[in-house]
Amino acid sequence: MKEKFLGVNVSSHSYEQLKEKVMSDIEQKRQSYIVAINPEKILKAQQDAELRRLLNQATYQIPDGVGVLLASKIKGGNISQRVTGIDMFLTLCEQAALHNKSVFLYGAKPGVADKAKEGLLRRYPNLKIAGVLDGYVKDQDFIKQEINAAKPDILFVALGSPRQEHWIVENMKHLNVRIFQGVGGSFDVLSGKVKRAPAIFQRFGVEWLYRLILEPWRIKRQIKLPMFLFKVWEGRR
């Protein structure tokens, strides 16, 4: 259940389908890797074959961005629901709390992951957080030892894209973890360091507009959306 946009795969699964698949992966001891896909990332992957390989290597490429939904409509596809990176992160934490699975938070600046842990425990008091490690630790052997000692079912990696995708692909075979997700700035949001767009912006899939209002310099990034849609439209002929 995948569609391809400019050479990048995107899964068409809903949250409900992903919950079932991820929990099944844990029970069956399968390693799975989740990556969020948006138009900006797809355009970068057109120019970067290594990034394209990393994205396509994921088990689940979630459609994080209204632009991907529009592209699917242009191509007559079936992707009808955004699955944002932060909401997938929260969904997996909710499922972990319900099914007695554990998670590990790795990444972000010192102190941020600890505050994200506090935020998660306020939401999901039964969540087992096996460990927390900031993204400024340099010793890669130590990082892997800490994660393996904690034995988490799910590892959330917040190193920014594409660094987190590189890290996951390079290290997953050395880690006793079932589910990996690159979560970008999600720890910053959960810690309260960065404020997420109000619910109405989330509901209509225009969180990008809220960020643009607060940070007008983002226009250089947002202008890429029409370019992406034009390339998708041009490619369907």
Disulfide bonds with the S-S distance in Angstrom:
none
